[in-house]
């Protein structure tokens, strides 16, 4: 994968990048957003959809069990080293 990453730490950065969509003919994407697409192949997208269907009962159960503590429960391919996003 050929990605360039900007690590933004100032509070004003988020405000600026909300209105700035491209720079030097390159699309800027917020990797912390929920549904970011980083060039997944059709096979990977299909595999994720199948996994979501397969894990739907567990996702519903977890959301019900943890309803006081969590906003949503979702299956994602975004996380690779931790089980949850806070």
Secondary structure, DSSP 8 states (H G I E B T S, - for coil): ---------SHHHHHHHHH--EETTEE---TTSTT------HHHHHHHHHHHHHTHHHHHHHHHHTTTT-S-----SS-SS-S---
